[in-house]
Structure formats: C-alpha cells, structure tokens
Amino acid sequence: MAAKVRAMRVVDLDRDMSDVIPTSMSRDSEFLFDRMTQATIDAALPGPGRRILDVASGVGQDTIAMAVRGATAVGAEPSQRMIGMARLFAEEKQREQKIDLPSWVQCWSDRLPFATGSFDACICKGAMDHFDTPEAAIAEMARVTSTKGRVVLAIANFESLSCRVGRAVDDFRQDILGRDPMRERRGYDAPSDHFTRYEVDLIREQASRHLILNEFRGLSMGWGMPGWADFLGWLPQFVAGACVRGMDAFARLAPVLADVIVVVGQPRRSDSTSA
Ligand SMILES: C[S@@+](CC[C@H](N)C(=O)[O-])C[C@H]1O[C@@H](n2cnc3c(N)ncnc32)[C@H](O)[C@@H]1O
C-alpha cells in the first residue's frame, strides 16, 4: 500500500524580514510604505476597547501601532522567529510609553484559532500574495470578525501603471533593440516567494465572495517605474513630495493603475447564523 504523504508548507518558519526590509529607501518607497501602513491601520479604526487582529503580522510593527492607539491587538503569524522579534519590539515600545502589550499567536491564516466574531476588525497587509490558500484566509478573516466589524486587506497590484510601463520598456528593449531587460528582477513579475499575482479583478472577486465591500481604494502610483525614483531623488524635497502625493490622488481615481489596493469589507454572514 502506498504511504500517505502529508502536504508540507513551504514557508520558512525561522524566517525574519532581513531579506525584505530595505537598508535605504527611495522617496517613492518611503511614501508608499508609509501610506500603505497608515491607510490599513486607519481603516481598522484602532482605539480603546477595540479588538483587532493582524493576520501575518510579521515583526509586528502594525500590531504594535494599533496597541499604541489603545486597541487590544493580536498578531497572528506562523514564524516563531518573527513573533520573537515582534515581542522584543513591543517591549521596547512599552519602555517608551505605556501600552497594553499585544498578544502573539503562532498560526496559519487559513486556520485562525479564534472563535467566530471575536474581533471588531482584522487587517492583513502585504501578505496575501505569500499565502498558498489566500481565499481560505479571507474566509477565515471574515469568520473571526464580527458582522458589524471590518476586514482590511492591503495588497500589491501587479498590473499597476509601473508594472505596465516596466513591461512595455522591457518588451521594446528585447523585441526591437534586441537587448536584455533593464533589471534582473522584473518588478511586474511576482517574486519567487509569492503564490499569487494579484491585480484588481482578482482581489475584488476573492474578497467579495466573503465580504460586503465598503471601500476599494487605490494608493500611490509610479512606484518602481523605470527612472521614477532617480527623478524624484533629483528634485527638491517639497517638489518630490508634491509629485508622490499627486500620483496618490490619481491612484484614488484609478485603482486599476495603483501600486497598492486597500479593500475594506464587512463579513458576509447574518447575525442569526453567527456571532
Ligand atoms: C511580507 S510579510 C508581511 C508582514 C506584515 N504584515 C507587514 O506588513 O510587514 C509576509 C508575512 O506572511 C507570513 N505568511 C506566509 N505564509 C503565511 C500563511 N499561510 N499564513 C499566515 N502567514 C503567512 C510570513 O511569515 C510573513 O510574516
């Protein structure tokens, strides 16, 4: 009889963020990361008395930021190493100011060990494309969030303006000029540790099966576009700031071209069937 082989997940549970945290940041990166963090956290409405779950919390910076705003914050993360770092960062923050330390739970996003409706909000930032079963994760986030609560998903758009321009430039170089692509890793291709290459239709389709969508917002535009970071670096700071804010305004008008999509929705289940 053939031996039964159990499926194994390919996430490195001892991973930390040293390979993804950049050591220096261009102006467009700085703007995008800050904007994505603020928009995600603000949408969860953190405050005293609110229970908020951060799914795939990584090293916990967003979980801690929500605790700083008074929320009862819980970080859910499979990597024990990242949880260890998150604990240290939270304790460091507590030495600076009085906060209720977040709780950290080691778990997968598609099997959240919490009762139905136990949170007022749930966030998941920059992580869904790392999940092998992302839609099951959305279903779980919807389940553990109260029916009057909100689920906030923030995800990179691989059909953004920058991805389209980058691809067009590379196609031109390769097909017309017979040269190599501009960079080794092409920004419009999902990195090797991603399972899903999200764009607006896919995230809308998956999210709307489990959430009643209240907001579908585009953030930032132009991040990673060939020459954009150098151009911004060359401008006086206040002009560069006006440029990235202007592009952010375009992203709001045309989420399909935005760098990041933020989806805010309410769980799609009735009060009579669950908490
Ligand atoms: C790029 S990090 C994002 C972390 C954090 N949300 C942030 O914004 O910095 C992706 C995270 O997803 C976690 N992850 C990968 N697969 C997962 C899964 N199936 N369930 C839960 N978390 C997972 C990783 O351990 C990692 O912490």
The ligand as an SDF file (V2000), in Angstrom:
LIG
                    3D

 27 29  0  0  0  0  0  0  0  0999 V2000
    5.9120   40.3930    3.6100 C   0  0  0  0  0  0  0  0  0  0  0  0
    5.4810   39.7860    5.1960 S   0  0  0  0  0  0  0  0  0  0  0  0
    4.2550   40.9830    5.7130 C   0  0  0  0  0  0  0  0  0  0  0  0
    4.2560   41.1480    7.1940 C   0  0  0  0  0  0  0  0  0  0  0  0
    3.4250   42.3010    7.7460 C   0  0  0  0  0  0  0  0  0  0  0  0
    2.0230   42.1430    7.5280 N   0  0  0  0  0  0  0  0  0  0  0  0
    3.9170   43.6430    7.2210 C   0  0  0  0  0  0  0  0  0  0  0  0
    3.1280   44.3890    6.6370 O   0  0  0  0  0  0  0  0  0  0  0  0
    5.1070   43.9500    7.4190 O   0  0  0  0  0  0  0  0  0  0  0  0
    4.5170   38.3240    4.8350 C   0  0  0  0  0  0  0  0  0  0  0  0
    4.1600   37.5270    6.0770 C   0  0  0  0  0  0  0  0  0  0  0  0
    3.2740   36.4610    5.7260 O   0  0  0  0  0  0  0  0  0  0  0  0
    3.5640   35.3500    6.5670 C   0  0  0  0  0  0  0  0  0  0  0  0
    2.9680   34.1600    5.9540 N   0  0  0  0  0  0  0  0  0  0  0  0
    3.3580   33.4860    4.8580 C   0  0  0  0  0  0  0  0  0  0  0  0
    2.5000   32.4680    4.5990 N   0  0  0  0  0  0  0  0  0  0  0  0
    1.5330   32.5200    5.5440 C   0  0  0  0  0  0  0  0  0  0  0  0
    0.3540   31.7870    5.8060 C   0  0  0  0  0  0  0  0  0  0  0  0
   -0.0290   30.7700    5.0200 N   0  0  0  0  0  0  0  0  0  0  0  0
   -0.4110   32.1290    6.8570 N   0  0  0  0  0  0  0  0  0  0  0  0
   -0.0650   33.1820    7.6300 C   0  0  0  0  0  0  0  0  0  0  0  0
    1.0280   33.9370    7.4310 N   0  0  0  0  0  0  0  0  0  0  0  0
    1.8250   33.6070    6.4110 C   0  0  0  0  0  0  0  0  0  0  0  0
    5.0780   35.3620    6.6410 C   0  0  0  0  0  0  0  0  0  0  0  0
    5.5710   34.6100    7.7290 O   0  0  0  0  0  0  0  0  0  0  0  0
    5.3500   36.8660    6.7730 C   0  0  0  0  0  0  0  0  0  0  0  0
    5.3310   37.2880    8.1040 O   0  0  0  0  0  0  0  0  0  0  0  0
  1  2  1  0
  2  3  1  0
  2 10  1  0
  3  4  1  0
  4  5  1  0
  5  6  1  0
  5  7  1  0
  7  8  2  0
  7  9  1  0
 10 11  1  0
 11 12  1  0
 11 26  1  0
 12 13  1  0
 13 14  1  0
 13 24  1  0
 14 15  1  0
 14 23  1  0
 15 16  2  0
 16 17  1  0
 17 18  1  0
 17 23  2  0
 18 19  1  0
 18 20  2  0
 20 21  1  0
 21 22  2  0
 22 23  1  0
 24 25  1  0
 24 26  1  0
 26 27  1  0
M  CHG  2   2   1   9  -1
M  END
$$$$
